[in-house]
Structure formats: structure tokens, C-alpha cells
Amino acid sequence: MHERRIGEVVETSTVQFVVECDELDRLPELGSFVRVGGTDVEAIYGIVAYAETTAVDPGRRVVRRGSGEIQDRALYEANPELRFVLRSLFVAVAIAHERSGRLFFLLPPCPPPLHYSVELVPAEEVWRLTDSCRYFSFLLAVHGEVPAEQFLAAHLSYVFRARGNDERWLEGAAQELARLLKRDYDRLRQVLEAVEPLIEPRPH
């Protein structure tokens, strides 16, 4: 758990939770799975829907620190105080919970408690979570900072790679999306065009 911990819950609700990262700029990938303990459940699973690095004090604007002589990572090394005045946050959309060893693709009965540890979901757990694409309809309905189509495309890319470039899974996911969006071709096209480069061209 401690090796996979990435941060802790600083805002929480039934549908999503906000996490402050333990390390500045150590943010999980958009569309990736994270996990947190819950009340009366073993785990609540979420998908990263948005992330940002901003000032700890919301009333204080971040100003430029770099120059031609010092920039990028060297800037942070020269200004170690930045890790105290900046923070990295991400929003995870709750999509499932586990109770008594059973996985339910339902919102958790209660939000995760504040200050609980949030961890990255290991690759072997991603396989179990994505055996079915039943949660796609929920992701298509998410209204957040990132358009749902881009959010879902990022998730498909993440799962594809976490499952070892699983083209069969991706093809099944595309079929499920085609079913869900059969009356909205424009949305379907946006998602499929975004993930199309993942498929290696087959020799003729």
C-alpha cells in the first residue's frame, strides 16, 4: 500500500473525490484507475478525470521563476521552497466499489473519508476491473473539466497499455461504444479517432 500511495483525499462526495498528491507534479495519468478505502467497503475505485498543479493559497497567483540560465527541473532544484507553496491535485470519478470480496460497478454507499490514502491500482487489478466494459455508459455521462470523449479516449489508451497492448480488448471496447453511441456518430468518431493510432497496422 505505501509503495503505491500517491496522495490523500482532501475533498469528497458521492460521485467523485479530490486528491492532493504527496509529491509535487507526481500525478497519475488521465484515465487511470486509483483506489481508496471506504466506509463499510474494502475499496472504492475511481478513474482520474482531471489534474492540476496550482498555488496552495488560491488567492495567490503563480508567477514566472525561470530564465535563460535556469529553467525546467533545475528551477525546482534551485527553489526548494516551491514544494511548500504549490500543490498537485487530481479529481477521480467513482465508478465501482468492493464489498466482501465482490466488485460492484455502482457508486459507493458513502463517499471515501477525508484524509484517507489513495493508491495507484496495479496492472493485475486493471485486468479484473476491465473484464467488462459495463461502466462505459457512466463515463460518457461525466461532465467535468475534460470533455467526456477525451476522458474516455484517455481511459481506453491507459487500459490498452496496462493490459499489455491488448488489441482484442480494445476492439471489444470499440464495439461496446458503437452500441452505446449508435445514435451519436459524431461522439463515437471522436473517441475512435483518438485511439486509432494505438492499433498497429497489420501487414497485407
N, C-alpha and C positions, 0 to 999 in steps of 0.2 A: 504494500500500500504506500509506504513512504517513498519508495523509488518512483512510483507513478504519480504521486501527488503533484498537482500543478498550481493549486491555489485553494481559496475558500470562498464560501457563499457570503456575499455582502448585501444582496437583495434577493428576495424570494417571493414566489407566487405560485398559484396552482399550475400555470401554463409555462412558466419559464423561470430561470434563476440567473442572477448576475454573479460572476466570479472575479475576484481580484487575484491576479497571478502572484505567486511567490517571488518570481524574478521578473524584472522589467524586460519587456519585449519577448519573453518566453511564452508565446501564445499558441494554443492549439490551432490546427488547421481548420479553415472554414469547412463546414460539412462533416467534421469528425465527431466521433462518439466520446462522451465523457460520462462519468458515473459518480454518484454521491449517495451516502446513506440517507435513510429517511425514517419517519415516524411509523412504526408498525410494519415497515417493509425492509427487506435486506438492502435494496438498492433502487435508485431512481436513475434512469438513463436519459441523457439529453443529447441533442445534436447542436454543435456550435453554429449559431446563426449570424453572429456579428462580433467584431472585436475592435478595440481601440486602445491607444496609449495617449494619455492626457495628463493634465496637471492634477495633483492631489487636491489642491484648492480650486474649486470650479470657478471662482471669481478672478483667478489669476491666469492671464494668457501666457502661453508658452512663447518664448522669444528665441530668435536665432542665436546659436552659440558657436557655430563653425566659422572657418575662414579658409583661405587658400593654403595655410600652413597646417591647420589641424581640422580634421573632418571625420565623419562616419564613426567607426568603432574607436579610433584614437581620441575622439572628442569625449566619449564616455569615460575613457581611462584617465583623461586629464581633468575631468569634472565628476569625481565620485559622488558628490552631493546630489547629482541628478536622480539617483535611485530613491532619494528621500522626498523629492518634490514632484516626481512623475509616477504614474502607475498604469499598469496594463490591465484592462478589463475585457471580459467576453460575456456574451449572452448565450445561454444554452436553452433550447426549446425542449421541454419534457415530452418524451414520446412513449415511454414504457416504464414499468416498474416490476420488481421481482419480489414475490412473497412466497414463503415456504418452498423455495426452490423452483417455483413456476414463474414463467415470464408472461406478463400481460401487456399487450400493446394498448394501454389505457393510460390516461392521466393518473398520477399518483393520488391516493386518497387525501393526502396532506402535502403541502409544499416541503421541500427539504429545509431543515432548520438552518438558521443563520449561523455562520462561522464553522459549518461542517466542511471537512476536507473534500475536495473534488479531485478525481484522478482521471488520467487518460485510460481509455479502455484498450486492453492488449489485443493484438491481432486475432488470437484464437477466439476471443469473445466476440469480435466483429462477425466471425463466421456464424455463430449462433444467433446473433441479433438480426442477421440479414438472410437467414434461410427463407424467409418470406418477405415480400415487398408490401405487406398489408398496411404499412404506415405511410406509404407514399401519398395517399389522399390527404392525410393530415399535413404533410409538408407543403403540398400545393396550396393549402389554405392559410399558411403563415403570412402574416402581414408585419413585416419588420423593416429595418433599415436596408437590407439587401433584398432585391426583387426575388420572389419565390422561385422563378425559373433559374436564376443564377445560383441561388441557395441549393436547389435540388441538383443542378448540374455539378456543383462542387461536391455534394454528398456522393453522387454516383462515381465521380472520379476518385474520391477518397476510398470508398468501399472496393472499387475495382482493384486499386493498388494494394489495399490491405488484404484482399483475398488472393494475392499473387497474380495480378493481371488476369482475372477470371473473366474471359470473354463470354462464356456461356451465361454467367450470372448477369453480365451487362446486357446481353441480348434479351434475357428474360425480363430484366428491369425495363427495357425499352418497350417490350410488348405490354407490360402492365401499364406503363404510362400512356401508350396508344389507346388502351381500353378506357383509362380514366379521362383522357382528353380527346376522345373521339369527336366531340362537338366543338373543340377549340384547337384547330390545327396550328394556329399561329403560336400558341403557347408550347405545344408539343414540338414544333420545329425549333424553337429557341433552345429547348433543353437538349434535343438530339443533336443539333448542330454543334453545341458546346462540347459534347462528349465524343463526337465522331472521331477526332484525332487520336483517341485512345486505342482505337481498333487498328491493329497492324494490317496493312493491305496483304491479301493472300496472293501468291503467285498464280498466274493464269496457266 
